[in-house]
Amino acid sequence: MGDFSLLRDTLSKKKNEKQTAFWTILSLIDSLLRGFGQVVFANNPISGMLIIGALGLTVTGVAIAGVATGVLGLLISVLIGGSPEHIENGLTVYNPLLIGAVTYSIFPTQYGNWDSFAILITLVSAIASVYLARSFANGKYPCITWPFNILQIMILLILMEQANDHPTNYLEKNTTELIQNKSTIINNNPDWGLVFRGILTSASQVFAVDNVAVGSTIYLAILIYSPVTAAFSFTGAFIGTISALGLGVPYDTIYSGLWGYNSLLTCSSLGGIFMVLNSQSIPLTFIAGVFTVFLQYIIYQFFIRIQLAVLTVPFVTTVWLFMGLRESEDNTFLYPVISTFPEDIRFNFFHHNQFSLDLASSNSVDENYGKSSISVFPDTKQ
């Protein structure tokens, strides 16, 4: 189905022509749904609807918190005159909605209880994420979830301090538990059924939720958007989960999907969305997936000492490091001409490339008859 551009363009046209509240509200709903899908790079309102439905039926509070902060972020982006293209595609929604969903999911169980201050700082952070995303948009690379990571870490540190936690005591407790868990790992073999469960729940852990039904529904939502993205997402989760077994981390963290979601996001983003698929970018994507797991393992060793979740820091760091390859002059790693969905991106790029070659060949014959033909390569940067 791709990005369902027909619906988006129709709503945009009707909104601009009619200029009534009805079409404006419908367009905003479409943007909100796309924002939920954009969390896993599925720019499709049906995908977003499936994800909201799965969260709502299993972890209702997470869905409500995500919708609330997502709507808040969407309205703020409209009020500050954000890019219409970004708004229509849900790009101003996914960072604030993640702040609401993830804070609701992990804060009460690990950092304290909800109170008016916790709610206030979550809402303020959701608003701030819109401004940060707009600031990052002026850079060379897409901001992806950097605003979410920066603000979520700030939220957790502030709320942890407010709850009067003591990181030293936490470190002593978790060091003992980690030693015990590793001892158990040495003496026991992994349960491969639960390992497969970890691959499925890697998708739900993007929202900090450990649920097989939610994870399976998210894979379905990605499949509706793009079979290629779904394949790379599942492969990324597989790479992360299997690599974690080799790193000797506690099995329960593998079974819950905590070691697969970052590599899932890395592979789904580099596998045809941020780079055109070719014989070079495909193996690069898998290498980046493995790199993400190793980076997560290193970050985890530091973050556990201050009682912080790694969030999607390994994913965004890896993507930014590898996206520099698009700047190479030999055009080995290609930047998409038009950002839609992987299948369409690949078709459009090579169609544009062939058209440019044909045009150059025609001009060469007309203007330089008898001379060598000219090879023309399109500018792959936007």
N, C-alpha and C positions, 0 to 999 in steps of 0.2 A: 504493500500500500504506500510505502514511502512516507513523505512528510504531509500528505493530504493537502497539497498546495491549493487545490480547487476550493476547498472550504475556506481556507485562510484568505485567499484572494477575493472570494465572493463576499465574505464578511467585511473585509477592508473596503471593498468597492461600495457596498450598501451603506456602510457607516459614513463614508465620505459624501455619498450622494444624498442620502436621506437626512443625515445629521439628527437622528432621533435617539432617545435613550434606549429604545428596544435593541437597535442594531449595535449600539455601543456596548451594552451589557453582554450581548451574545459574543461580541468580539473579545471582551475581557474574559469571559468564561473559557473561550477557546484558548486564549493565552495562558490562563491558569492551568488548564489541562495539559497543554504542551509543556508547561514548566515542570510538572510532575514527571512527564516523560523525559525531559531534558536531563534530569538527574542521572539517567542511564543512557543518555545520548539518543533517545528515541523521540524525535520531534514529530509527534503525532497525537492529536487529541484523544483518539480511541485508546492508544497506549496509556496516556495519562489517566483516562477514566478507569481503565482496568487496575492501575496501580492504586488509585484512590480507593476504589471499591475493595481491593484486597486488604489494604490497611484498615479501612473502616470496619470491615467485618471481623477482623482479628485483633487489631490493636487500635481501637477507636480513638483513644486519646492522642496517639501519635498522628492519626489522620486529621483530627480536628486542629491540633496545634500547627501542623504543616499547612493546612488550608488557611488558617487565620493569619499566620505570618506571610504566607505566599500572597494572599490578597492584599495585605498591608504593603508588601514590597511592590506589588503591581501598581497599586494606586499611587504610591510615592513616585515611581518611575514615570507615570503619566503626568503627575503634577510638576515634576522638575523638567519636563520636556525631553524625556529620554528618546532614543532612536526608535521611530515607529517600527522599523524592521526587527529590532531587538525585542520590543514589546510584543509584537504579533507572534514571534516565534518562541515566546516564553523564556527568553534569556535573562529577563529581569526578575524572574520568579524563583528559579531553583535555589539560589543562594539563601534568600530569606526563608523559604519553606524548609530548607535543610536545618537552619538554625532552630526553628520552632520544633520540628519533628525530632531531631537528635537531642536537643536539650530536654524535651519531655521524656524521651526514651531512657537516657542514661543518668540524668541529674538526680531524680528522687531515689534511685536505687543505690547510688554511689557517693553522692555529695551532700545530701541533706533533704529537706522537705520544701515543697512549694510554699512561697509566701508572696506578698505584694512586691517586695524588692526583686525577687527572682523573675516574676512575670514582667516587671518594668524593664529590667536589664535585657531580657530576651527580646521584647518589642523594640527597644532602642537599637539593639544590635541588628535586628532585621532591617530596620530603616537604614542604618549605617552601611549595611552590606550593599545596598543599592548604589550608594554614592561611591563606595570602594570599587564596585564592579565597573561603574562608569569611568572611574579614574584609570583602572587597569586596561580598559578598552582603548586607551590612547597609546598603549605600548605595542610592541612587535608581535607578541603572542596573545592568544585568548586567555582571559582571566580564569576560566573554568571555575574551580571551587576555592580559589585562594581567599576571597572575602569571607566565605564560610569558615575556613580553617583558622584564619587570623582571629575573627571575632568569637568563634566557638571556644578557642583556647582561652581567650580573655574572660569569657563568661564563666568557664569552669574554674579558672584560677581565682576569680573574684568570689564566686559562690563557695568555693572550698575554703577560702580564708574566712568568709562570713560564718561558715559552719564550724570554725575553730578546729579544723583538721590539723593533724601534725604529720607532715610527710615522713619524718624520721621513724615514728612508730609504724607508719604504713609500710615503709621500706623493710623494717625488721620482720614484720608479719609476712609480707609477700616474698621476701628472700627465702624464708623457711618453707613457705608453700611451694615456691619454684623448685627448690632442691628436692622436696618430696615428690613433686610431679615428675621431675626428670628421672628420679630413681624408679618411679613406676613405669616410665616409658622404656627404660632399659630392660625391665623384666617382663614387659608385656608387648604383644604385637598389636598393631592397629586393627580396629574393627572396620573392614572395608565398606560395609554397609553404611556406617556412620561417616566414613570419609566421603562417600557419595552424597550423604546428607549435607556435609560441609560445602560441597560444590554447589548444591542447590541453595543453601542459605546464604552463600556469598552474595547473591543478588539482593536478598532482603537486608543484609547488613549494611548496604549503602544507606539505608534509613535507620541504622542501629537497631534492627529488629531481627531476632533469631526465630524464624518461622518458615517451615518448609512450604506451606501453602502460599505465603506471600512471595517467597523466592521463586517458586514455580510460575506464579502469575506474572512476575516481572519478566522472566524469560519469555513468556508468551507475548507480553506487551512489546518486548524488543523484536521478537520474530515478526509481529504484525508490521512494525516499522521497516525492518530490513532483515532478511535471512542472513545476510553477510555479517551484519553487526551482531546478531544473535549467536552466530557460530564463533566469532571472535570473543564475545563476552563469555560464553561457556568455556571456550578454550583457555581464556585468561583465568577464570576461576579454577579450572583444572590445574593449570600451571602453578598458581599460588598455593593451592591446597597440597599438591604433591611435593612441591619444593619445601613447604613448611615441615613435612614429615622428615625430610633430610636434615633440617636445621635442629631437630630435637626439641621442638616447642611442646608444651603440654597438649595432649590429645584433645582435651575438652575444648580448647580454643580453636583447634582445627575443625572439630565436629560442628561447631557453632558458626562456621563461616568467616571467622575473624581474619583468616590468612588468605582469603580468596578474593575479597571485594575490591581491594586496591588494584590487584593485577587484572581483575575483570574490567575495571574502568580504563586502565592503561591500554589493554588490547582492543577494547571496543572503540576507543578514541583514535588511536593510531592506525587501526585496521580499516582504513578507507574513509574516515571522516576528516582527520587533519592531514592525511597524506593520501595521494592517489594510489590505489592498489597496483602493484607491479611485482616483478620477481625479486626486487630488492626490499621493498617496504614490508612484504609479508614476513620474511624471516626476522627483519628488524623488530617488528611488532612483538614476536614471541620472545626475542632477546630482552626487549624492554619489559615484558611481563615478568621474566625471571629477575631482572634487575630490581623491579619494584618490590618483590618479596624480600630480597636481600637488604634493600634500603629500609623496608619496614622493620625487619629484624633489628637493625642497628638503632633506628629511632625508638623502637620499643624499649630497648635496654635503658635509654635515658628517660623516656616519658614515664616508665613505671615507677621511677624514683620520686616523682612529684605527683603521682596519682592522676595521670592524664591519659586519655585514650589517644591513639595515633591519628584518628579521624582519617582524612584522605590526603594527609601531607605526603606520604610516599608516592601516591599517584600523581599529584600535581607537580611535584619536584621532578619525577621521572619524565613526564610529558614535556615539561619545559626544557629539560636537558637534551632530549632527543629531537625536539622540534627544530633545534638549530641546524640539523642536517638539511632542512629544506632550503637553507641559504647557499648550499654548495652550487658552484657554477656549472657543474657537469649535468645538472638536471636529473640526477639519479633518484633523488627523493623529491617528489613533485608536490607542489601546493595546489589544492583544488581550485579550478577556475571559478566554479560556482558551488557554494556549500548547500547541498540538499541531503542526499543519502548515498551510501557507498556505491550502489549499482549505478545510479544516475550520475554521480560524480565521475566515475571511471568512463562511462559512455560519453558524457559531455566533453571530458578532457581530450580523449582520443579522436572524437568527432571534430572538435575544434582544431586539434593538431593536424588531422588529415586535410581539413578544409584550408588551413594556412599553407600546407605544402602544395596542394593543388593550385591555389591562387598564385603562389610564388612561381610555380612551374609555368603557369599560363602567362604571367607577366614576363618571365624570362624568354619564352618563345616569341612573344610579340615584340619585345623591346630589344632583345639581344639575340636575334636569330643567328644560329651557328655557334653561340658561346655556351659555356657550361651552364647547366641549371643551378639555381641557387637553393640551398637548404635553409628553411626558415623554421625556427622553433618559437612557439608562443611564449610570451611572458607569463610565467606561472604564478607570479605574485599578484595579490589583490591590492 
